[in-house]
Amino acid sequence: MKWSPPKSWDRLKVEQSHSAFAEGHGRWTNKDLDPIPPKDRKWGVWSFIAYWISDAFNAATWQFASSIIAIGLTYRESLAIVAVGFFIISIVISFNGATGVIHHTSFPVLSRASWGFWGSYVAIVSRVILAVFWFAIQTMNGANAVRVMLGAIWPSFLRLPNHIPANQGITTNTMVAFVIFWLLQLPFLYMHPNNLRWLFMVKSIVVPIAWIAILIWAFVSTGGGGGDIFDQHATIHGSAYSWAFLSSMTSVIGNYATLSVNQADFSRYSHVSVKWQLLYVPMLPIVFTFIAFIGIAASSAGAVKYGTLLWDPMALIAHWDSRACRFFGAFSFALASLGVNISANSLSAANDLAALFPSYVNIRRGQLICAILSWALVPWKILESAGNFLNFMSAYSVFLGPIAAIMLFDYWLIHGRKYDTLALYQPDGIYRYWHGINWRAITAFVVGVAPNLPGFINSVNHHIHVGVGVHPYQFGWLLGFSGTAIVYLALSYGFPPTETMIDRAVLPDEIYAANEYRGAAVFEGTELGDETMKSDSDREKDGFKTDSNGLSPV
């Protein structure tokens, strides 16, 4: 007997669109999952630049170098690892982000083309788990910044009597700060992604100015020397050095492996040429390496001035004599946590939850659900036993590398940039595969993940010894991405999914125009409507050319 929700649940249902994408298939979409109509595409070049600068400036990037230096490498190797790692991941982000620009739909929907409708749940669930956990942890990071801010205004706040048992991993003043930061996030979680670009722009101005000021302080306060950390030499050599280099690069890539999977959640709002997605390739390595350098310089200066190496920026700022400097320094980190929590966590979780429960969850509700779940995960307990759990969170990237590989190569090679946007909303259409599952993707995913499992288990529980089995995991993302790509391409070419192959791409503007959609918008003097009604020269100005694939990016 098939279970159906009570009639009273109908009041909880979200708004459904009346577009061709939802006709007869309400189980698989809602208004927020439909392709973005032309009038709602408001992200331009500066919006994406601000988004990435906003995402880069956060405490995790500041501390990238600390874990690398701690295992025996120098600041030079740590900066090189950050640069190379982000060069690699920026290529994947650009390609998967471009798919979102072309089809103007989100990661969960696009994953149906390569995984199948039910198979896509493997990718979606893997992503949403990570998003919710990191939202909780970033909220705790923001709370620590708020605690320092409040302590700068009212020093007695830091001496507030603690009434929470010590085994809970949090004090009363930190809990107050957590509640305040959590509440401050709620209005931003309620905002539409088009309006959030203003938050990213503000953060991309305020936070870099504050952190560059900290960099200047680091060199001025130490007479330009910067401290002993710049004179260090590597303490490991030979094969240990090589494995440390690879494992550190995997850790750096893993921190942003999530956005290599779901960049389409943001690029779908673009109104500019798909070519601008290539901007990430030079920009991300430069920006992230610069921020890692700020973290090194500031922490080294702290060691000179205060006698201890303070990799935690809040611990460093708490040593400053000036209360105003402490407040504004901590404010920059609170703003950084707010921006990255929305750009990398809550919006991603919301899109995934909307895809899992489209009748009852939209982007707004999804973000609020993510915020509520952050309490259930008690992030202060997570950080109290940070060793095993944070190892698990970083290790989780071994699952995301294969997902990114499948989506990238399926679109750009297997299907030759030819997706049918309408069919992405039709469970009985060309992307049905075998009962809604593309067995090629599932097989390639398992093959890509399997070699990393012994090392993954060891990273979570060091008491389980796996011998040489730990080595594949030390470059797990690279191995998983490459292995999955090879297997997926072999299976897809050996057993081609002919039912999914089409003569030309079917883009959302074509569908909207065919259904007499009246929402054409005007951007920079060009009306955005039916792509098929533009001349070839107009298409090439927009970043597309006409060929046998329909509309393809140039």
N, C-alpha and C positions, 0 to 999 in steps of 0.2 A: 504494500500500500504506500503510495507516494505521499510524503508529508507536505503540507502547504501551510504557510503562516496564517494566523488568525486574521479575521477581517479588520480588527482594531489596529493591526500593524500598518494598514494602508495609510494612516495619518502620518506615519514616520517616513513614508517614501519621499525621495527627493524629486526635484523637477526633472521631467523627461523632455528631451528635445522632440521637435516635430519634423525632423529632417529625414532624408532618405536613409541615413545611417541607423536610425532607430526603428524603422518600419518593420514590425513583426519580430524584432530582435531585442526587445527591451531588456532581456536578461543580460545582455553583453555591453550595454552602454547607458549613459545618462548624458545630461547636457555638458558636463565637464569632461567627459571622455570622447565626445565627438571631436572631429578635426576643428581647429580654431578657424572660424569664418574670417574673411578678409578684414572686416571692420574692427575685429578684436586683436589684430596682430599689431602690437605697439612697441615691440622691442627692436631698437635699432642698434647700430654698432656700439655707441657709447653705453647702451644698456648692458650689452654683453661684456664690455671691458670692465664696467663698474661691478658687474656680477662676479667676475673672476677675481678682481682685486679684493672685493669684499670677502670672497670665499678663501682667498689665500691668507689674508691677515687674520690669523687665529692662533691661539696658544699652542696647538699641536705643531703648526709649522715652525713656530719660534723654537720649539724643543726638538725638532727633527735631529739636529746635530748631536744632542746630548747622548742619545742611546748609541749613536755611531762612535763617538769619542770614547764612551764608557767601555766598549768592547776591545779597545786597543788601537783604533785608527786615529788619525790626526784631523784637525779642522779642514785641512786641504782635501783629504779623501772624502770627508763628510760633505763638503760643498760639491765636489765632483759627483758623488752619488746622488745627491738631490737633483742636480742639473740633468744628469743622464736619465734618472728615473722619471722625471717629469717630461723630458723630451719623448720618452717611449710612450708614456700614458697619454700625453697630449695628442699624439697621432690617433690613438684609438678614440679619444674623446671627440676629436674633429670629425672622424668618419661617422661615428654613431650619432653625433649631433647633427650632421648634415642630413641624415635620413629624416630627422624631426623637422628640419626646415622645409624639406621638399614635400613631406606628407602632412605636416602640421598636426600630428597626433602624438600621443605620449608613448613612453617606453612599454607599458603593459599591453597597449594595443598593437604596437609594431612587433612585439615578440610573438604574436599569434602567427605571423607570416613564416617564421622560422621554426617555431616550436609546435604549432597547432594550438587550437583554442584551449584545450584542457592541458596540453603539455606546457603552455606558457605559465601555468601556475607554479612550476618548478622554479622558473626565473623570478616570478613576482614574489613568491613567499621568501625565497632566499634574500631578495633585496629588502623587503619590508621588515624582516627581523632585524637586520643590521641598522636600518634607519631608526627604528624605535629605540633600540638600545643606545645608539649614539646620541639621539636627542636627549635621553635621560642624562648621559654623561656630560654632554655640553651644557645642559642646564645646571649641573653641579659646578662646572667650571665657571659659569656666569655667576653663580651664587658666591663662589669664593672671591670674585672680583667685587661684588656688591658688599661683601663683608668688609673688605679693605676700604671701600668708599665710605661706608658708614662709620668705620673706625677713624677715618680721617676727619670727618665732621664732628663726631662725638666719641672721643677716645674711650670714654667709659663703656661704650658698646662692646668693646673687645674684652672688657672685664665683667661682662654680664654673667651672673651666676648660672652654672650649667645644671639643668634638672633632667637631662637625658642620660640614661645609663651609658657608661663608657663603652660597653660591648656593642653599641649601636653604630659606632663609627661616625657620629656627628654630635656637635655641641649645640646648645640652645641658640647662640648668636648666629651660627652657620645655618641652622634651620630657619631662623627668621629671614636671613638673606636669601635662602632658597625659595621661600614662599614669595618674597618680594619679586625676585627675578622671574619666577614662574608666572606670576600675575602680570608683570610688565610685558611678557611675551604674548599674552592672549590677544590684545588688539591686532597685533601683526599677523597672528595666525588666522584672524578673521578676514584679512584683506585679500583681495583678488591678486593673483600673480602679476597682472599688468601694473597694479599700483605698487607692488613691492619693489619694482625697479628703482623707485625713488629712495627707498631705504638703502638699497645697495649703493646708490650714488653717494648718499650722505656718508655711509661707512667708508667708501673708497676714497673720500677726501679727509675725513676726520682721523681715522685710525692710522693711515700712512704718515700724516703729519706728526702725530704723537709718537710713533715708533721711530721715525727718523730723528726726532728730538732726543729720544732715549739713546740712539746710536751716537749722536753728537756728545751727549753727556758721558757715554762710555769712554770716548777717546779724550775728551777734555779733562775728565776727572782723574785719568791715569797718566796725564802728560803726553798723550798720543801713543803710548806704548801698547795699551790694550790688555796687558797682562801676560802671564807665563804661558797661557794656553796656545799662543801663537808661536811658541818656541818648542812645542812638543814634537816628539818623533813617535812613529808607530811602534807599539810594543809587541806586535805579533808579526810573524813572517812565514814565508812558504805557503803551503796549502791552507794553513789556518787563516792567513791573510786573504787568500782568494775566496774561501767560503764566507768569511766575515763580510767581504765586499759584496758578494752576491746576496747574502741574507739581509744586509742593510738595504740594498736596493729594492729587494722584495718588500721590505717593511715600508719604505717610502712610497712605492707604487701602490701597496695595499691600502694606504690611507685615503687614496683617491680613486681606487678601483671601482667604487660605487658609482661615481659620476661618469666613468667610461661606459657604464651600462645604461644609465638613465638620463644622459644629457638631453635626450629628446623631450623630456618633461619641461625643459626651459626653452630649447631652441624652437619648439613648435610655435612660440609666440613671435617669432621673427618676421619682420616685414622687409628685410634687406636680403641681398643676394646670398645664396648658399656659400659662395666663395669666402665670405667673412669667417666661416668656421675654421678656416686654415690659420686664422690669426692666433689660435691657441698654441700652435706648434712653436713659434719663437717666443710668445709672450709668457707662457706658463713656466718654462725652465728659468727664465730671467727673474720673474717676480718671486717665485718660491725660493730660489737660491739666495736672492737678496734678503729675504725675511729670515732665512736660516742663518745668514751671516750676522744679522742684527742680534739674534738670540745668542750666538757665540760671543760677539763683542760685549754685549751687556752683561752676560754671565761672567765673563772673564774679568770685566771691570769690577763686578761685585766681589769676586774672589780677592782682588787687590785691596779694595776698600774695607770689606767686612770680614775677611779672613776665611771665608768658606765659599765654595763654588755653588751658586744658587741657580740651578736650571729652571726652577719654578718661578715664572715672572712675578707672581703675587708675593712670593717670599722675598724676592729682590726689592720690589716696590715698597714692601712693608718696612724696609730698613731706611728709607729716605727720611730725612729730618723734616722737610717741608710738608705740611699737611695738605696744602693745595696741590703740590706735585703728586702726592700719594693719591689724592682724589681723582685728578684728571688722568693720571697714568692708569689707575684701576678702571676708570670709566672707559678708556679706550679698549681694554680687554673685555669689559662687559658688553660693549657695543659689538666687538668682534665675535663674541660668543652668540649674541643674538642673531647677527647676520648669517653666520655659518650654520646655526641651528635651523634656520628657515631655508637657506639656499641648498644645503646638503642633506637635511634630515626630514623636517616636517612636511615640506612639499612633496618630497619623494615618497614618504610613507603615505601621504594622502592620495596620491595618484594610484599607488599600489592597492590601498584599501578600497578605493572607489572601483577598481577593476575586479576585486574579489567580491564586493557587495554593491554592485552598481545601482540596485533599486533603493538602497537605504543610505549610501555614503557618497557624498560629493567631496570636492577638494576642501571646502570649509569644514565640514564635519570630520573628514579624515584627519586634518591637522589638529582639531580639538581632541579627537580620540587618541592621537599620538601623544598629546600633552598629558592627558589623563593617565595613560599607560605608564608615563614616565614616573609617576608616583608609585605605581605597583611594582616597578623594578628596583625601588629603593637605591638610587645610584650612589648614595653615600656608603652603603654596604659594599657595592661593587668596587668602589675606589679604595675602600679599606683593605680589601683582599685583592688588590689590583693585579698582583703577579699572574695568577692563573687565568683570571677572567679577561684581563686586557690582552693577554697572549692569545686567548681564544678569539677575541674580537679582531685582532690583527690577522690571525690565521684564517679567519673567515674569508679573506680575499682570495684564497685558493679556489673558492666556489665561483667567484665573480669573474675571474679571468676566462674560464671556459664559456660563461654566458656571453661575455662581450665578444669573444671570438666568433661564436655561432651567429650572432646578430650581424656583425660586421661583414663576414664573408658570405653569408646568405644573401644579403642585399646587393653588395657590390660585385660579387663574382657569380654565385649560383644563379641568381635571378637577374643579373645584368642590369641592376637599377630599375627593374620593372615590377612594382607592386601595384595591386589594385586596391586603392584605399577603401572603396565601398565593400569589397570582399572581406576586409579586416573586421567587419561588423556582422558578417553573415556566417554563422557557425556551420551551416550546411553547404557553404560555398567552396571555392577552390582551395582554401587553406584548412580543409577539414582533415586531410591526411587519413590516418587510420584511427577511427573513432575519436578524432580530435587531438591525436598525438602524432608528432613527427618522430618516428623511431630513430631516424638518423641523428637528430639533435640529442635525444636521450642517451643513445649509445656513445656518441662523441663526448658528451658531458661526463659520463661515468668513466670513460677511458682517460679523460683529461684530469679528473679529480683523484682517481685511484692511486697513482704513484705518490701523491702528497699525503695520503692518509696516515702512514706510520709516523712521519714527522709531525703531522697535525696533532695526533694523539699524544706524542711525547711533549709537544709544546704546552699542552693543557695539563698534563700530569707527568712531571719529570721522573717520577718513580717507575714509569713504564719505559724500559730500555728497548730501543729498536735498532741499535747498531748503525750500520751504514744507511739504513732506511731513512735516516734523518736528512741526508744530503739532498734528495730531490725536493723536499719541502723548503730547503734554504733558498731555492730560486723557484718557489712554487707557482707564483703568478705567471712568470715567463714560461715555465714548463707546461702549466695547465693551458695557457693561451695557445702556445705553439702546438702542443699535442692534440688539443681539441680541434684546432683549425685543420691540421693534416687529416685527422680521422673524418671530420665532417665533410671536407672537400672530397675525400676519396669515396665516401659512401654516397654523397649527393651526385657525383659524376658517374659512379658505378651503377647506382640505382636511382636515376634522376626522377624527382617528383614531377612528372610531366603534367599532371593535372593543375599544378600551380604556375606553369609557365604561360605567359601571355605575350602578345605581339608588341604591345606598347604599355607604358605606364598609365594608370588612371589616377589622376590627381584630384584632391578634394574640391578645388575651384571648379573643375569640370562637372562634378556632381551637384554642387550648389547651383551652378548656372543652369544645368539641365532641369532642376526643380524650381526654377524661377526664383532663386534666392535673391533678395533685394538688399542685402547688407554690404554691398561693395563700399570700400572705404578709399579715401584719398591720402596717399603718403608721398610727400615730396613732389607733388604735382602729377603723380601717375595714378590713375584709377586702377584698383585691384579688383578684378572680377574674374571672368572666365579666361583662363590661360589660353584656351583654344581659340579665342577671338583676337589674340594679339598677333601682330606680324612677327616674322622671324627676327627682324632687327630689334623689336621691342623685347622679345624674350631674351636675346643675348645681352641686352642692357641689364636685365634683371638677374643675369647670371645663369641663363639656361640656353641651350641650343636645341634645334629640332633635328632629330635623327630617327632611325627605325625604332628607338626605344620610347618614342613619344617626346616628352620634355626631359632633358638630362642636364645636370649641372655642368657648366664649363669651368 
